[in-house]
């Protein structure tokens, strides 16, 4: 999702991938991995990209929820976490 937003903002500003990578002081292959969803940008990289695209870094994350995460990643709320711990304890 974040990578798609980076790509959309780059396209909206008609900036090539190479130019954005140069402005963000990063390797173009790293940017390509981020845009394709294969790479997970750090907070610092998001700030670099936001600065280069002249947007607020929060624009990459606005509206995203746990439902937007890959299926293999399951974050827990406090109550979910406690329930999961109890379930694991009961299995042992």
C-alpha positions, 0 to 999 in steps of 0.5 A: 500500500505504501509503495503504491502511494509513493508510485502514485505521488511520483506519477502525479508529479511526473517524476521518473523513478531515477529522478525521485531516487536521486532527490531522495538520496537512495538507490533506484533499485531500492525505490523500485522494491518499495514501489512494487511492494517487495521492500519495506521502507523505514521511517527515515526512507519515508521521510526522504521520499516525502521530502523529495515529493514535497508531501507530508510523510503521513500521506503515505500512511493515512487511512491504512489499517491492519486490514491493509497488512499482508495476510501473514502479519497479524497484529494484536490489540491488547485483548486479542494478545491476551486471548492468544496467550491464553490459547497458547497456554491451554495448548501446552 
